Amino acid sequence: MGRGRVQLKRIENKINRQVTFSKRRSGLLKKAHEISVLCDADVALIIFSAKGKLYEYSTESSMERILERYERYCYDEKALQTTEPESQGDICREYGKLKSKVEALQKSRSHLMGDKLDTLSTKELQNLEQQLETSLKHIRSQRTQLLLNSIAELQRKEKSLLEHNSILEKKIAENELATDWKEQKQPAQEISSPASYLIASNDLPTLKLGTYPENNGEEIAQPALTRMNCNNLPPWMLRSPT
């Protein structure tokens, strides 16, 4: 005979109620652990007994983190439910404002371009003309400022180039002076060298060939040394040959 369906109502017997609580509590904690492992779900289980004793179970993400997540989710859900009608109305109103702004801007642009002026009154045309004059003044002022800035930049570049050219001219002049000085110094050295050579060569003795008689009356050529300055000759060279 199969087990009948248990009627869900409070157990009046205190002992039976405590035993049933212990069994069902253990089974509930086991089922919570199984679903967290098998389904990779975050599970938080809180049980208070009739005497106020706490029993809890939570996955690895900790009880505090799960409760914080639960509160944040409930708050967002409630805020969405309460503000959804108002937000839809705000979106519709904002869309209408933006649409009217776009249309006004397109109309103003066409007027500035000179199109669709038939619907404008005399005062509106005067305002449009004044607006165009103000814009034209602003454009001219901006163009003048850009031209002045460009001129100032060109003048600065010109000054820099002139300074660079002056430096190059100074270097060229210095190089030319150095070259002229070297050219003037080199011929003086070349002239002084032959003169010293001539002066030294004048002091050298000269070799002359003379004739000297021999015993048989014939003359033969014999060398004789003479100097331009005989006073400087040594005594042994001044003696006559025997």
Contacts in CASP RR format, 6 or more apart in sequence:
PFRMAT RR
TARGET T0000
AUTHOR 0000-0000-0000
METHOD contacts of the structure
MODEL  1
MGRGRVQLKRIENKINRQVTFSKRRSGLLKKAHEISVLCDADVALIIFSA
KGKLYEYSTESSMERILERYERYCYDEKALQTTEPESQGDICREYGKLKS
KVEALQKSRSHLMGDKLDTLSTKELQNLEQQLETSLKHIRSQRTQLLLNS
IAELQRKEKSLLEHNSILEKKIAENELATDWKEQKQPAQEISSPASYLIA
SNDLPTLKLGTYPENNGEEIAQPALTRMNCNNLPPWMLRSPT
10 17 0 8 1.000
11 17 0 8 1.000
11 20 0 8 1.000
17 50 0 8 1.000
21 49 0 8 1.000
21 50 0 8 1.000
25 47 0 8 1.000
25 55 0 8 1.000
28 45 0 8 1.000
28 47 0 8 1.000
29 45 0 8 1.000
29 55 0 8 1.000
29 57 0 8 1.000
32 43 0 8 1.000
32 45 0 8 1.000
32 57 0 8 1.000
33 43 0 8 1.000
33 57 0 8 1.000
35 41 0 8 1.000
35 43 0 8 1.000
36 42 0 8 1.000
36 43 0 8 1.000
36 59 0 8 1.000
41 59 0 8 1.000
42 59 0 8 1.000
42 61 0 8 1.000
42 66 0 8 1.000
42 69 0 8 1.000
43 57 0 8 1.000
43 58 0 8 1.000
43 59 0 8 1.000
43 66 0 8 1.000
44 56 0 8 1.000
44 57 0 8 1.000
44 58 0 8 1.000
44 59 0 8 1.000
44 63 0 8 1.000
44 66 0 8 1.000
44 67 0 8 1.000
44 70 0 8 1.000
45 55 0 8 1.000
45 56 0 8 1.000
45 57 0 8 1.000
45 58 0 8 1.000
46 54 0 8 1.000
46 55 0 8 1.000
46 56 0 8 1.000
47 54 0 8 1.000
47 55 0 8 1.000
47 56 0 8 1.000
48 54 0 8 1.000
48 55 0 8 1.000
49 55 0 8 1.000
56 63 0 8 1.000
58 66 0 8 1.000
59 66 0 8 1.000
107 116 0 8 1.000
110 116 0 8 1.000
111 117 0 8 1.000
111 120 0 8 1.000
111 128 0 8 1.000
112 128 0 8 1.000
112 131 0 8 1.000
112 132 0 8 1.000
117 125 0 8 1.000
117 128 0 8 1.000
120 128 0 8 1.000
202 228 0 8 1.000
205 225 0 8 1.000
205 226 0 8 1.000
205 227 0 8 1.000
206 225 0 8 1.000
206 226 0 8 1.000
206 227 0 8 1.000
206 228 0 8 1.000
207 223 0 8 1.000
207 225 0 8 1.000
208 223 0 8 1.000
208 224 0 8 1.000
208 225 0 8 1.000
208 226 0 8 1.000
209 221 0 8 1.000
209 222 0 8 1.000
209 223 0 8 1.000
209 224 0 8 1.000
210 221 0 8 1.000
210 222 0 8 1.000
210 223 0 8 1.000
210 224 0 8 1.000
211 219 0 8 1.000
211 220 0 8 1.000
211 221 0 8 1.000
211 222 0 8 1.000
212 219 0 8 1.000
212 220 0 8 1.000
212 222 0 8 1.000
212 241 0 8 1.000
213 219 0 8 1.000
214 220 0 8 1.000
222 241 0 8 1.000
225 237 0 8 1.000
227 233 0 8 1.000
230 238 0 8 1.000
END
